[in-house]
Amino acid sequence: MRIALLALLFLMAGCHRANSNALCPIDGQPAQWKGPKTGSTCEYSHYNQVERTIHTWLADCAQNVAR
């Protein structure tokens, strides 16, 4: 029973995380910057410490990330 409950919690957390536009599709890190592009599309970005480069991606604007 405990294993099933833990598996359900992990699945729910994974689904919530996958639906967030503010998470980098490359490494899953949260966006550090966000800016509007066109209509309801925003450009998100963050600096990756390991690769020493900036990741950017376009997605629908999320309400929970400051502009």
CYANA upper distance limits for C-alpha pairs under 8 A (distance plus 0.5 A):
  1 MET  CA      5 LEU  CA      6.82
  2 ARG  CA      6 LEU  CA      6.63
  3 ILE  CA      7 ALA  CA      6.59
  4 ALA  CA      8 LEU  CA      6.66
  5 LEU  CA      9 LEU  CA      6.77
  6 LEU  CA     10 PHE  CA      6.76
  7 ALA  CA     11 LEU  CA      6.67
  8 LEU  CA     12 MET  CA      6.64
  9 LEU  CA     13 ALA  CA      6.64
 10 PHE  CA     14 GLY  CA      6.56
 11 LEU  CA     15 CYS  CA      6.67
 12 MET  CA     16 HIS  CA      6.72
 13 ALA  CA     17 ARG  CA      6.61
 14 GLY  CA     18 ALA  CA      6.55
 15 CYS  CA     19 ASN  CA      6.82
 16 HIS  CA     20 SER  CA      7.25
 17 ARG  CA     23 LEU  CA      8.05
 18 ALA  CA     23 LEU  CA      8.40
 20 SER  CA     62 ALA  CA      8.25
 21 ASN  CA     59 ALA  CA      6.42
 21 ASN  CA     60 ASP  CA      7.22
 21 ASN  CA     61 CYS  CA      7.87
 21 ASN  CA     62 ALA  CA      6.91
 22 ALA  CA     30 PRO  CA      6.23
 22 ALA  CA     31 ALA  CA      5.78
 22 ALA  CA     44 TYR  CA      7.34
 22 ALA  CA     62 ALA  CA      7.39
 22 ALA  CA     65 VAL  CA      7.41
 23 LEU  CA     28 GLY  CA      5.73
 23 LEU  CA     29 GLN  CA      5.90
 23 LEU  CA     30 PRO  CA      4.93
 23 LEU  CA     31 ALA  CA      6.34
 24 CYS  CA     28 GLY  CA      5.13
 24 CYS  CA     29 GLN  CA      5.77
 24 CYS  CA     30 PRO  CA      6.63
 24 CYS  CA     31 ALA  CA      7.08
 24 CYS  CA     45 SER  CA      8.09
 24 CYS  CA     46 HIS  CA      8.34
 24 CYS  CA     55 HIS  CA      7.91
 24 CYS  CA     56 THR  CA      8.24
 24 CYS  CA     57 TRP  CA      7.75
 25 PRO  CA     57 TRP  CA      8.27
 26 ILE  CA     55 HIS  CA      8.25
 29 GLN  CA     46 HIS  CA      8.26
 30 PRO  CA     46 HIS  CA      7.79
 31 ALA  CA     44 TYR  CA      6.37
 31 ALA  CA     45 SER  CA      5.82
 31 ALA  CA     46 HIS  CA      5.62
 31 ALA  CA     65 VAL  CA      8.33
 32 GLN  CA     44 TYR  CA      8.08
 32 GLN  CA     45 SER  CA      6.57
 32 GLN  CA     46 HIS  CA      5.36
 32 GLN  CA     47 TYR  CA      8.12
 33 TRP  CA     44 TYR  CA      6.32
 33 TRP  CA     45 SER  CA      5.85
 33 TRP  CA     46 HIS  CA      6.87
 33 TRP  CA     66 ALA  CA      8.24
 33 TRP  CA     67 ARG  CA      7.55
 34 LYS  CA     42 CYS  CA      7.07
 34 LYS  CA     43 GLU  CA      6.17
 34 LYS  CA     44 TYR  CA      5.02
 34 LYS  CA     45 SER  CA      6.99
 34 LYS  CA     65 VAL  CA      7.64
 34 LYS  CA     66 ALA  CA      7.47
 34 LYS  CA     67 ARG  CA      5.78
 35 GLY  CA     42 CYS  CA      5.96
 35 GLY  CA     43 GLU  CA      5.82
 35 GLY  CA     44 TYR  CA      7.15
 35 GLY  CA     67 ARG  CA      6.33
 36 PRO  CA     40 SER  CA      8.00
 36 PRO  CA     41 THR  CA      6.78
 36 PRO  CA     42 CYS  CA      4.79
 36 PRO  CA     43 GLU  CA      6.73
 36 PRO  CA     61 CYS  CA      8.02
 36 PRO  CA     67 ARG  CA      8.42
 37 LYS  CA     41 THR  CA      6.03
 37 LYS  CA     42 CYS  CA      5.49
 37 LYS  CA     43 GLU  CA      6.75
 38 THR  CA     42 CYS  CA      7.63
 40 SER  CA     60 ASP  CA      6.21
 40 SER  CA     61 CYS  CA      6.20
 41 THR  CA     58 LEU  CA      7.16
 41 THR  CA     59 ALA  CA      6.05
 41 THR  CA     60 ASP  CA      5.03
 41 THR  CA     61 CYS  CA      5.95
 42 CYS  CA     58 LEU  CA      6.20
 42 CYS  CA     59 ALA  CA      6.16
 42 CYS  CA     60 ASP  CA      6.40
 42 CYS  CA     61 CYS  CA      5.58
 43 GLU  CA     56 THR  CA      7.27
 43 GLU  CA     57 TRP  CA      6.19
 43 GLU  CA     58 LEU  CA      5.07
 43 GLU  CA     59 ALA  CA      7.14
 44 TYR  CA     56 THR  CA      6.02
 44 TYR  CA     57 TRP  CA      5.85
 44 TYR  CA     58 LEU  CA      6.69
 44 TYR  CA     59 ALA  CA      8.04
 45 SER  CA     54 ILE  CA      7.19
 45 SER  CA     55 HIS  CA      5.91
 45 SER  CA     56 THR  CA      4.69
 45 SER  CA     57 TRP  CA      6.94
 46 HIS  CA     54 ILE  CA      6.13
 46 HIS  CA     55 HIS  CA      6.08
 46 HIS  CA     56 THR  CA      7.30
 47 TYR  CA     52 ARG  CA      7.50
 47 TYR  CA     53 THR  CA      6.33
 47 TYR  CA     54 ILE  CA      4.87
 47 TYR  CA     55 HIS  CA      6.82
 48 ASN  CA     52 ARG  CA      5.99
 48 ASN  CA     53 THR  CA      6.02
 48 ASN  CA     54 ILE  CA      6.42
 48 ASN  CA     55 HIS  CA      7.44
 49 GLN  CA     53 THR  CA      7.75
